[in-house]
Amino acid sequence: MRLYVSCDMEGTAGVCSWMQCDPSNRHEYPIYRRYMSQEVRAAIEGARSAGVTDVLVNDSHWDMRNLLWDELPHDVRVVSGSRKPFSMAEGLQGGFDGAFFTGYHARVGAANGVLAHTYTADSLYNVRINGVPCSEALLNAAMAGLHGIPLLLVTGDRVVVEHVKEFMPWVTGVIVKEGIGHYAADSITPKAAQAAIREGAARAIRDAQNAKPFTFEAPMTMELETTRVEHADFIELMPGFERTDGRTVRFKHHDYTMIFRAFVCAFRLGGAASAIA
């Protein structure tokens, strides 16, 4: 059985501040990148105990160079480095039997979601597809679903786990913390989180026969509500985008690959608008 793992950091046990997951922070970041890596290892160990033989890990946080290689099993492959064409969903084209999302977090705008955002904390105020407010987990699960790959496991705060299970009830969720507003959490310890993730991963693989690929119904309409007008100014310049009000742009297509590509371009271009301002 082949497994794809996309790992983020904001949903890691104990994380409640940008300082803890910002690579420029020399004090807290090295501690929490190790916890992130150990949660990934726990997920792989659990999956292997239930029959997984081949694993690809996509480092999906910040500059996407976070995982500590010496914390991972020696025989996995890792996709690392920034500006991947499909970002947090890079590598899903490889023909996998299931996907795990570890260290994931709540969508932008969600109450009590620790460090809640959707791909960027800077330029996007809301992301909707067919009217559904989207988390990174939902967007990436749909990319997996496009290739016939079901999401089997999600780990992170309660808000993201419940959001995923609302649309994919077959997913095994491991809640490692409860959000207390945006910048605080009631978390279990890293060791307890790793044990829970290891057990949840094994259970997710054993229950994989009940899982289904998640997709959005075509044709799809993506609406991006930006935090400032200048973000929408830049995004609407791309062919296919329509400006619907001061801070909202819309993109329609029947192919989710094009929706996802347009989304990646949009949040990166929005970031460029912020840099210029």
C-alpha positions in Angstrom: 0.0 0.0 0.0 1.4 3.4 -1.0 0.8 6.4 1.3 1.1 10.2 0.7 1.7 12.5 3.7 1.3 16.2 3.6 2.6 17.8 6.8 2.0 21.2 8.2 3.2 22.8 11.4 0.5 25.1 12.9 -1.6 22.0 13.9 1.3 20.4 15.8 0.8 19.8 19.5 1.8 22.8 21.6 2.0 25.3 18.8 0.1 28.5 19.5 2.3 31.3 18.1 3.7 32.3 14.8 7.1 32.6 16.5 7.1 28.8 17.2 6.7 27.9 13.5 8.7 30.8 11.9 12.0 29.5 10.5 13.6 32.9 11.2 13.1 32.4 15.0 16.2 30.8 16.3 14.8 30.0 19.7 11.4 28.3 19.6 11.3 27.2 15.9 14.0 24.5 16.3 12.0 22.9 19.1 8.7 22.8 17.3 10.1 21.7 13.9 11.4 18.6 15.8 7.9 18.0 17.3 6.4 18.4 13.8 8.9 15.9 12.4 8.2 13.4 15.3 4.5 13.6 14.6 5.1 12.7 10.9 7.3 9.8 12.0 4.5 8.6 14.4 2.0 8.7 11.5 4.3 6.7 9.3 5.0 4.1 12.1 1.3 3.7 12.7 0.6 3.3 9.0 3.3 0.7 8.5 2.1 -1.3 11.4 -1.1 -1.7 9.5 0.4 -2.6 6.1 1.8 0.5 4.4 5.0 -0.2 2.5 5.8 2.9 0.5 5.6 6.5 1.8 6.1 9.9 0.2 6.2 12.9 2.5 5.5 16.5 1.2 6.9 19.1 3.6 4.1 21.7 3.4 4.9 24.4 6.0 6.2 27.9 5.3 9.3 27.6 3.1 8.7 23.8 3.0 12.1 23.0 4.4 11.2 22.1 7.9 11.4 18.4 8.4 14.4 17.0 10.3 15.6 14.1 8.2 17.2 12.3 11.1 13.8 12.1 12.8 12.2 10.2 9.8 12.4 6.6 8.9 15.4 6.0 6.6 13.4 4.6 3.7 10.8 7.3 3.0 11.0 9.9 0.2 10.5 13.6 1.0 9.5 16.5 -1.3 11.0 19.7 0.1 11.6 23.2 -1.1 9.5 26.3 -1.8 7.5 27.3 -4.8 6.4 23.9 -5.7 3.7 24.1 -8.5 1.1 22.3 -6.4 2.4 23.6 -3.1 1.0 21.5 -0.2 -0.4 19.0 -2.7 2.8 18.5 -4.6 3.5 14.9 -5.6 -0.1 13.6 -5.5 0.1 12.5 -9.1 2.2 9.5 -8.1 -0.6 7.0 -7.7 -1.2 6.5 -3.9 -3.8 4.4 -2.1 -4.4 7.0 0.6 -3.3 10.3 2.1 -2.6 11.6 5.6 -2.6 15.3 6.5 -0.6 15.9 9.7 -0.2 19.2 11.7 -3.1 20.8 9.9 -5.0 23.8 11.2 -8.4 25.6 11.0 -9.5 27.5 7.9 -9.2 31.3 7.7 -12.0 33.0 9.7 -12.8 30.0 11.9 -13.5 30.7 15.6 -11.1 29.1 18.1 -8.9 27.9 15.3 -5.2 28.1 16.4 -3.4 30.3 13.9 -6.3 29.9 11.5 -5.6 30.7 7.9 -5.9 29.2 4.4 -2.5 29.0 2.7 -1.6 32.6 3.7 -2.2 34.6 6.8 -1.6 37.9 4.9 -3.7 38.3 1.8 -6.8 36.0 2.0 -9.8 36.7 4.2 -11.9 33.9 2.8 -11.7 31.1 0.3 -14.9 29.5 -1.1 -15.5 26.8 -3.7 -19.1 26.3 -4.7 -20.0 28.5 -1.7 -18.1 26.2 0.8 -15.6 28.0 3.0 -12.4 26.1 2.6 -9.5 25.0 4.8 -6.2 23.9 3.4 -7.3 20.4 4.3 -10.4 20.6 2.1 -8.6 22.2 -0.9 -5.8 19.6 -0.7 -8.2 16.7 -0.2 -10.0 17.7 -3.4 -6.7 17.6 -5.2 -6.0 14.1 -3.9 -9.6 13.2 -4.8 -9.0 14.3 -8.4 -6.4 11.5 -8.6 -8.7 9.0 -6.9 -6.8 9.2 -3.6 -9.0 9.3 -0.4 -8.0 11.3 2.7 -7.6 8.8 5.5 -6.2 10.8 8.4 -6.0 14.4 9.6 -4.3 15.6 12.8 -4.4 19.0 14.3 -6.7 21.2 16.4 -10.4 20.3 17.0 -11.7 22.9 14.5 -9.9 21.5 11.5 -10.7 17.9 12.4 -14.4 18.6 12.8 -14.4 20.6 9.5 -12.8 17.7 7.6 -15.2 15.1 9.1 -18.2 17.3 8.1 -17.3 16.6 4.5 -15.4 13.3 4.8 -16.9 11.4 7.7 -14.7 8.3 7.0 -11.6 10.3 7.9 -9.8 9.3 11.1 -9.2 12.5 13.1 -6.6 13.0 15.9 -7.2 16.1 17.9 -4.0 17.2 19.7 -5.3 20.6 21.0 -8.3 22.8 21.7 -8.1 26.4 20.5 -8.6 29.2 22.9 -9.1 32.0 20.5 -6.4 32.5 17.8 -3.2 32.6 19.8 -3.7 30.1 22.6 -4.4 26.4 23.0 -5.1 23.7 25.5 -2.8 21.0 24.1 -1.7 17.5 25.0 2.0 17.0 25.3 4.1 16.1 22.2 4.7 12.6 23.4 1.0 12.0 24.0 0.2 13.5 20.6 2.7 11.2 18.9 1.2 8.1 20.6 -2.3 9.2 19.6 -1.2 9.8 16.0 0.5 6.5 15.8 -2.7 4.7 17.0 -4.9 6.8 14.7 -2.7 6.2 11.7 -2.9 2.4 12.1 -6.7 2.7 12.5 -7.0 4.9 9.4 -5.2 2.3 7.3 -7.3 -0.6 8.7 -10.4 1.4 7.8 -9.3 2.5 4.4 -11.8 0.3 2.6 -14.5 2.7 3.9 -12.9 5.8 2.5 -13.8 7.7 -0.7 -12.0 10.3 -2.7 -13.4 13.8 -2.0 -14.2 16.1 -4.9 -16.1 19.3 -5.6 -19.0 19.1 -8.1 -18.2 20.6 -11.5 -18.4 23.2 -12.8 -16.7 24.9 -9.9 -16.7 28.5 -8.8 -13.8 29.7 -6.6 -14.3 33.0 -4.8 -11.4 34.6 -3.0 -12.0 37.4 -0.6 -8.8 39.3 0.0 -7.8 41.2 3.1 -7.1 44.4 1.2 -8.1 46.0 -2.0 -4.6 45.9 -3.5 -4.5 42.1 -3.3 -7.6 41.9 -5.5 -6.1 44.6 -7.8 -3.2 42.2 -8.6 -5.2 38.9 -8.8 -7.8 40.2 -11.2 -5.1 40.9 -13.8 -4.8 37.1 -14.4 -6.8 35.7 -17.3 -9.9 34.0 -16.1 -10.4 36.0 -12.9 -13.4 38.3 -12.6 -13.6 41.1 -10.0 -17.0 41.0 -8.2 -16.4 43.7 -5.6 -13.6 45.7 -4.0 -12.0 42.7 -2.2 -13.5 39.7 -4.0 -12.4 37.9 -7.2 -14.0 34.9 -8.9 -12.6 32.1 -11.1 -14.7 29.4 -12.8 -13.7 26.1 -14.4 -14.8 22.5 -14.8 -11.3 21.1 -14.0 -10.2 21.2 -10.4 -6.5 21.2 -11.5 -7.1 24.6 -13.1 -9.0 25.8 -10.0 -6.1 24.8 -7.8 -3.4 26.2 -10.1 -5.4 29.5 -10.2 -5.6 29.5 -6.5 -1.8 29.0 -6.0 -1.1 31.8 -8.5 -3.6 34.1 -6.8 -2.2 33.8 -3.2 1.3 34.2 -4.5 0.4 37.2 -6.5 -1.5 38.6 -3.6 1.7 38.2 -1.5 3.6 40.3 -4.1 1.0 43.1 -3.7 1.7 43.0 0.0 5.4 43.2 -0.6 5.1 46.3 -2.8 2.8 48.0 -0.4 
